[in-house]
Amino acid sequence: MQQLDPKLELPRSPRPLIESNPAAEPYPVRALGGVLGPAVERMAEVIGVPQALAAQSVLAASALAAQGHVGLRLDGRNYPLSLYLITVAASGDRKTAADRFALLPARQWEREQWQRYREQLARYRIAQRQAQRINPAEPAPTINVPLEAEPSAPRLITTDPTIEALIKGLCHDLPSMGLFCDEGGQFLGSSTMNRDNRLKAITTLSSLWDGSPIDRARSMAGESLRAYDRRLSLHLMLQPYLAMQLLSDPLLQGQGILGRCLMTWPTSLAGQRSYQAVDLSKDAALKRYHHRLSALFHQPWSLSADGALRLSPLNLSPLARRRWIDLHDAIEAQLGEFGELASVRPSGSKAADNLLRVAGILAVVEENGVVEVDHIQRASALVGYYLTEIQRLTEQEPVCRVKEEADRLLRWLQVKEWKRFSIRELNRNGPRFARKSSRHAAKLLVELIDHQWLVTDGHTFEVRHVQS
């Protein structure tokens, strides 16, 4: 270790422990429009979450509300209004609170449907028992009661399904669903995403995002499935360490699932959130948002005889179509080897598609019968934010855990004005994360010495306060 000797020259200038990475861009809340935007602003202000986090929950809920009613049509091609979103936030960042307010209309609709389902199921079972009364002398039932089909479980939102259960739910229960999990590790750590099942799960989720038919061939009778026009939206809220694993996973990158996702990792507001004595259920902006989404959830789906969604076509105005084509071509031009989006090609290649989806959702929420050029412009601002965000997240160097904690310790020492201290004092009165053990504290001190932030005579440590 470096010795503190007044006869020696002063140590070299300190080196940063963590290379500075670009800060997250402000979320373009205004682009969400007059229904979603104010709701996001009020949720962020009152709950105490970043606007980007609140916006992810609101966009996911809006996609779930719209995807079962409308499909966007352009030049003979059909685009679902489903979205896949990933939000990165640590424990204590109030992910659950934001999701609860955003999904309130969906949860209320689902609760009503479950009550109706229990009543229908009870009647169905009574009728089934009547139909199965057998006369001992006759092999056939004595009471010929025609049975209706067993009622479907109205599971609109699922948090931890197997892929098989998800597919069965879309085929037999509800043709429009949301896979929403405010603790994404619950889903990623489940059997669905283990080593044996991951590839199947990823390819299935990618296919559902595309709006492709469900096609499952099995040898067992009744297990094969073929279903059209099912819709799934996804929102996973992940801990930072899980997000880093996802971003560096070659299988996820190679299969293109992350390129389909709109991802954000906003800066935590922990330590800056004062209590807000506001009842959000009575807030005008939230009431307007809840009223609009509730109307969409309570609007019955139009279904074919096979249970497929019969989606109303949503078209672009001529100006909107022209503007989208210009944006599509501008994005494509940046995907080449030396383009601005070359490093995030999977996300860039899906950006124009996601732009259409977001524009369609904005139009549906705002009760427009056609996608106008304003919707395309605002969706462009939103997708531009997500492209900037994925560049920021994938291009930064991974942070070493020890260096990260050493950096926190340095800032703690500077704030507390500990200019000179012993390791005994650190282990007694230092920050909790630094005194897990004497060995851990020593590791942090070695990092600080190595980066020229501390000098020592072997017994005491001196902090070098460098003037900025």
C-alpha positions in Angstrom: 0.0 0.0 0.0 1.1 3.6 -0.6 2.9 5.0 2.4 2.4 8.5 3.7 5.9 9.9 3.8 6.5 13.7 3.8 9.9 13.2 2.2 8.3 11.7 -0.8 6.7 13.6 -3.7 2.9 14.1 -3.5 1.0 11.3 -5.1 -0.3 11.6 -8.5 -3.7 13.1 -9.2 -6.6 10.8 -8.1 -8.3 8.7 -10.8 -12.0 8.3 -10.9 -13.2 5.0 -9.6 -16.2 4.9 -11.9 -16.0 6.4 -15.4 -18.9 8.9 -15.8 -21.6 7.7 -18.1 -24.2 9.9 -19.8 -27.1 10.7 -17.6 -30.6 9.6 -18.6 -32.4 12.1 -20.8 -35.6 13.7 -19.5 -38.6 11.7 -20.4 -40.7 13.5 -23.1 -43.9 13.5 -21.1 -45.6 16.2 -23.2 -45.5 13.7 -26.1 -47.9 11.4 -24.3 -50.7 13.9 -24.9 -53.5 15.4 -22.9 -54.8 12.2 -21.3 -51.7 10.1 -20.5 -49.2 13.0 -20.0 -50.9 14.8 -17.0 -51.5 11.4 -15.4 -47.8 10.6 -15.6 -46.8 14.0 -14.2 -49.2 13.7 -11.2 -48.2 10.1 -10.5 -44.5 11.0 -10.6 -45.0 14.1 -8.4 -47.2 12.5 -5.7 -45.8 8.9 -5.6 -42.2 10.1 -5.9 -41.0 8.2 -8.9 -39.2 9.3 -12.0 -41.5 10.3 -14.8 -40.0 7.6 -17.0 -41.0 4.9 -14.5 -44.6 6.3 -14.3 -44.7 6.6 -18.1 -43.8 2.9 -18.6 -46.6 1.8 -16.3 -49.1 4.1 -18.0 -48.0 3.1 -21.6 -48.2 -0.6 -20.7 -51.8 -0.2 -19.3 -52.8 1.8 -22.4 -51.4 -0.8 -24.7 -53.3 -3.5 -22.8 -56.6 -1.5 -23.1 -56.2 -0.8 -26.8 -54.7 -4.0 -28.2 -57.9 -6.0 -28.0 -60.0 -3.5 -30.0 -57.9 -2.0 -32.7 -55.2 -3.0 -35.2 -53.2 -0.6 -37.2 -53.3 -1.1 -41.0 -50.8 0.4 -43.4 -50.3 -0.6 -47.1 -52.0 -4.0 -46.6 -49.8 -4.8 -43.5 -51.3 -5.2 -40.0 -49.5 -3.9 -36.9 -50.6 -4.9 -33.4 -51.0 -2.2 -30.7 -49.2 -4.4 -28.2 -46.0 -3.1 -26.5 -43.2 -4.8 -24.6 -41.6 -2.6 -22.0 -38.8 -3.1 -19.5 -38.2 -0.7 -16.5 -35.1 -0.9 -14.4 -35.4 0.3 -10.8 -34.1 -0.9 -7.4 -36.0 -2.0 -4.4 -37.6 0.9 -2.7 -38.1 2.9 -5.9 -41.9 2.5 -5.6 -42.4 0.5 -8.8 -45.4 -1.3 -7.3 -47.1 1.9 -6.3 -46.8 3.3 -9.8 -48.0 0.1 -11.4 -51.0 0.0 -9.0 -52.3 3.4 -10.0 -51.6 2.9 -13.7 -53.4 -0.5 -13.8 -56.3 0.4 -11.6 -58.9 0.3 -14.4 -57.6 -3.1 -15.6 -57.7 -4.5 -12.1 -61.2 -3.2 -11.5 -62.5 -4.7 -14.7 -60.7 -8.0 -13.9 -62.3 -8.1 -10.4 -65.8 -7.6 -11.9 -65.1 -10.4 -14.4 -63.9 -12.8 -11.8 -67.1 -12.3 -9.8 -69.2 -13.0 -12.9 -67.0 -16.0 -13.7 -67.5 -17.5 -10.3 -71.3 -17.2 -10.7 -71.2 -18.7 -14.2 -69.0 -21.5 -13.0 -71.4 -22.4 -10.2 -74.3 -22.5 -12.6 -72.2 -24.6 -15.1 -71.4 -27.2 -12.4 -75.0 -27.5 -11.3 -76.0 -28.1 -14.9 -73.2 -30.6 -15.3 -74.2 -32.6 -12.2 -77.8 -32.7 -13.5 -76.6 -34.0 -16.9 -74.5 -36.7 -15.3 -77.3 -38.3 -13.2 -77.2 -41.9 -14.5 -80.0 -44.4 -14.2 -78.5 -47.7 -13.1 -80.4 -49.6 -15.7 -79.4 -47.3 -18.6 -75.9 -46.4 -19.7 -77.0 -42.9 -20.9 -78.1 -40.0 -18.7 -81.8 -39.9 -17.9 -81.8 -36.1 -18.0 -80.7 -34.7 -21.2 -79.5 -31.2 -20.2 -77.5 -29.5 -23.0 -74.4 -28.2 -21.5 -73.0 -24.8 -22.5 -69.2 -24.5 -22.7 -67.3 -24.1 -19.5 -66.8 -20.4 -18.7 -63.3 -19.0 -19.3 -61.2 -17.7 -16.5 -60.8 -13.9 -17.1 -57.1 -13.7 -16.3 -56.4 -10.4 -18.0 -53.1 -9.8 -16.2 -50.6 -12.6 -15.4 -47.4 -12.2 -13.5 -45.6 -15.6 -13.4 -47.0 -17.9 -16.1 -45.3 -20.8 -17.8 -45.2 -20.3 -21.5 -47.6 -23.3 -21.9 -50.1 -21.7 -19.5 -49.8 -18.3 -21.2 -50.5 -19.9 -24.6 -53.5 -21.9 -23.2 -54.8 -18.7 -21.6 -54.7 -16.8 -24.9 -56.3 -19.7 -26.8 -59.0 -20.8 -24.4 -59.6 -17.9 -21.9 -59.0 -14.3 -23.0 -57.6 -13.5 -26.4 -55.9 -10.3 -25.1 -53.7 -10.4 -22.0 -50.9 -8.6 -20.2 -47.7 -10.2 -18.8 -47.0 -7.5 -16.1 -44.6 -8.1 -13.2 -43.4 -5.4 -10.9 -40.7 -7.8 -9.6 -39.4 -9.1 -13.0 -37.0 -11.5 -11.2 -40.0 -13.6 -10.3 -40.6 -14.2 -14.0 -37.0 -14.4 -15.1 -36.1 -16.8 -12.3 -39.1 -19.1 -12.9 -39.0 -22.4 -14.7 -40.2 -20.6 -17.8 -36.8 -18.9 -18.2 -34.6 -21.7 -17.0 -31.9 -23.1 -19.2 -34.1 -25.8 -20.8 -37.1 -23.5 -21.5 -35.6 -20.1 -22.3 -35.3 -20.4 -26.0 -38.8 -21.6 -26.4 -40.1 -18.8 -24.1 -38.2 -16.1 -26.0 -39.2 -17.3 -29.4 -42.9 -17.6 -28.3 -42.8 -14.0 -26.8 -41.2 -12.7 -30.0 -43.9 -14.4 -32.1 -46.7 -12.9 -30.0 -45.2 -9.4 -30.3 -45.3 -9.9 -34.1 -48.9 -10.9 -33.9 -48.2 -14.2 -35.6 -50.7 -17.1 -35.2 -50.2 -19.4 -32.3 -49.2 -22.8 -33.7 -48.4 -25.7 -31.3 -48.3 -29.2 -32.5 -48.3 -32.0 -30.0 -48.7 -35.8 -30.2 -51.2 -36.0 -27.3 -54.9 -35.5 -28.2 -56.2 -32.1 -27.3 -52.8 -30.5 -26.8 -52.3 -29.2 -30.3 -53.3 -25.5 -30.7 -53.9 -23.2 -33.6 -55.2 -19.7 -32.8 -55.2 -16.4 -34.7 -55.3 -12.8 -33.7 -54.3 -13.0 -30.0 -52.6 -10.1 -28.4 -50.1 -9.8 -25.5 -48.4 -6.8 -23.9 -45.5 -7.1 -21.5 -44.1 -5.0 -18.8 -41.2 -6.3 -16.6 -39.8 -4.2 -13.8 -36.3 -5.4 -13.0 -33.6 -4.9 -10.4 -30.4 -3.4 -11.8 -28.4 -6.5 -11.4 -30.9 -8.5 -13.5 -31.0 -5.7 -16.1 -27.2 -6.0 -16.5 -27.6 -9.8 -17.0 -30.2 -9.2 -19.6 -28.2 -6.6 -21.5 -25.2 -8.9 -21.7 -27.0 -12.2 -22.5 -26.1 -13.3 -26.0 -29.2 -15.5 -26.3 -31.5 -12.6 -25.7 -29.6 -10.4 -28.0 -29.4 -13.0 -30.7 -33.1 -13.8 -30.6 -34.1 -10.2 -30.9 -36.5 -10.0 -27.9 -34.7 -7.1 -26.4 -34.9 -5.2 -29.6 -38.7 -5.4 -29.4 -38.7 -3.9 -25.9 -38.9 -0.2 -25.0 -36.4 0.0 -22.1 -35.6 2.7 -19.5 -33.3 2.9 -16.5 -34.2 6.2 -14.8 -32.1 7.7 -12.0 -33.5 6.8 -8.6 -35.1 9.5 -6.5 -34.5 7.7 -3.2 -33.6 10.3 -0.5 -35.4 13.2 -2.3 -39.0 12.2 -1.8 -41.0 14.1 0.7 -44.5 12.9 1.6 -47.3 14.4 -0.6 -50.7 14.6 1.2 -52.7 14.1 -2.0 -55.4 11.5 -2.7 -54.6 10.5 -6.3 -58.0 8.8 -6.6 -59.6 12.2 -6.5 -57.0 13.9 -8.7 -58.5 15.4 -11.9 -55.7 14.1 -14.2 -55.8 10.6 -12.8 -59.6 10.5 -12.9 -59.6 11.5 -16.6 -57.0 8.8 -17.3 -58.8 6.1 -15.3 -62.2 7.0 -16.9 -60.8 6.7 -20.5 -59.0 3.4 -19.8 -62.0 2.0 -17.9 -64.2 2.7 -20.9 -61.8 0.7 -23.2 -61.6 -2.2 -20.8 -65.4 -2.3 -20.4 -65.9 -2.1 -24.2 -66.6 -5.8 -25.2 -64.2 -7.3 -27.6 -65.5 -8.3 -31.0 -64.7 -12.0 -31.4 -64.9 -14.6 -34.3 -66.4 -18.0 -33.8 -63.0 -19.4 -33.0 -62.4 -16.8 -30.3 -60.1 -14.6 -32.4 -60.2 -10.9 -32.0 -61.9 -9.0 -34.8 -59.9 -5.8 -34.6 -61.2 -2.6 -36.0 -58.8 -1.2 -38.6 -57.0 2.0 -37.7 -55.5 3.8 -40.6 -53.1 6.7 -41.0 -54.0 10.0 -42.6 -52.1 10.8 -45.8 -49.8 13.3 -44.0 -49.2 10.8 -41.1 -48.4 8.1 -43.6 -45.9 10.3 -45.4 -44.3 11.4 -42.2 -43.9 7.8 -40.9 -42.3 6.7 -44.2 -39.8 9.6 -43.8 -39.0 8.5 -40.3 -38.8 4.8 -41.2 -36.3 5.6 -44.0 -34.3 8.0 -41.7 -34.0 5.2 -39.1 -33.0 2.6 -41.7 -30.3 4.9 -43.0 -28.7 5.0 -39.5 -28.6 1.2 -39.1 -25.6 0.7 -41.5 -22.1 -0.1 -40.2 -21.2 3.5 -39.6 -24.6 4.8 -38.7 -25.7 6.3 -35.4 -27.8 3.2 -34.6 -25.3 0.6 -35.6 -24.5 -0.3 -32.0 -28.2 -0.9 -31.2 -29.3 -2.4 -34.5 -31.9 -4.9 -32.9 -33.7 -2.0 -31.3 -33.3 0.3 -34.3 -34.7 -2.2 -36.7 -37.9 -2.4 -34.6 -38.1 1.3 -33.9 -40.3 2.3 -36.8 -42.7 -0.6 -35.9 -42.8 0.5 -32.2 -43.3 4.1 -33.4 -46.5 3.0 -35.3 -47.7 1.1 -32.3 -47.3 4.0 -29.9 -48.9 6.4 -32.3 -51.9 4.0 -32.7 -52.2 3.8 -28.9 -52.2 7.6 -28.5 -54.9 7.8 -31.2 -57.1 5.2 -29.5 -56.7 6.7 -26.0 -57.5 10.2 -27.4 -60.6 8.8 -29.3 -59.3 9.5 -32.8 -60.6 7.4 -35.6 -57.4 7.8 -37.6 -53.7 8.3 -36.8 -52.9 11.9 -37.5 -49.4 13.4 -38.2 -49.4 14.8 -34.6 -49.6 11.3 -33.2 -46.7 10.2 -35.4 -44.6 13.2 -34.3 -45.2 12.6 -30.7 -44.6 8.9 -31.0 -41.3 9.7 -32.8 -40.2 11.8 -29.7 -41.1 8.9 -27.4 -39.3 6.2 -29.5 -36.4 8.6 -29.9 -36.1 8.7 -26.1 -36.0 4.9 -26.0 -33.3 4.6 -28.7 -31.2 7.1 -26.8 -31.7 5.2 -23.6 -30.8 1.8 -25.0 -27.6 3.3 -26.5 -26.8 4.7 -23.1 -27.3 1.4 -21.4 -25.6 -0.9 -23.8 -22.6 1.3 -24.6 -21.5 2.0 -21.0 -18.9 -0.1 -19.3 -20.1 -2.6 -16.6 -19.5 -1.3 -13.1 -17.4 -3.4 -10.7 -19.3 -3.9 -7.5 -16.2 -3.2 -5.3 -15.4 0.0 -7.2 -19.0 1.2 -6.9 -18.9 0.7 -3.1 -15.5 2.3 -2.9 -16.9 5.3 -4.7 -19.8 5.5 -2.3 -17.4 5.3 0.6 -15.3 8.1 -0.8 -18.3 10.3 -1.1 -19.4 9.4 2.4 -16.0 10.3 3.8 -16.1 13.7 2.0 -19.6 14.5 3.1 -18.9 13.5 6.7 -15.5 15.4 6.5 -13.5 12.4 7.7 -10.1 13.8 6.8 -8.1 11.2 8.8 -9.2 7.9 10.3 -8.1 4.4 11.3 -9.6 1.2 10.0 -10.9 0.6 13.5 -12.9 3.8 13.4 -14.2 2.9 10.0 -15.4 -0.5 11.2 -17.1 1.1 14.2 -18.6 4.3 12.9 -18.4 4.1 9.1 -21.3 3.5 6.7 -23.1 0.2 7.1 -22.2 -1.0 3.6 -18.5 -0.6 4.3 -18.5 -2.5 7.6 -19.9 -5.8 6.5 -16.6 -7.3 7.5 -13.0 -6.2 8.1 -12.0 -7.9 4.9 -14.6 -6.0 2.9 -13.6 -2.7 4.4 -10.0 -3.4 3.5 -11.0 -4.1 -0.1 -12.6 -0.7 -0.4 -9.7 1.0 1.2 -7.2 -0.7 -1.2 -9.3 0.6 -4.2 -9.2 4.1 -2.8 -5.5 3.9 -2.3 -4.9 2.4 -5.7 -6.9 5.3 -7.3 -4.9 7.9 -5.3 -7.8 9.0 -3.1 -6.2 7.9 0.1 -2.7 7.9 1.5 -1.6 5.9 4.6 1.2 5.4 6.9 0.1 1.9 7.7 -2.0 2.9 10.7 -4.2 5.8 9.7 -5.7 6.9 6.3 -5.9 10.4 5.0 -8.5 11.5 2.5 -7.2 13.7 -0.4 -9.7 16.5 -0.9 -9.1 17.7 -4.3 -10.5 21.1 -5.2 -12.9 21.0 -8.1 
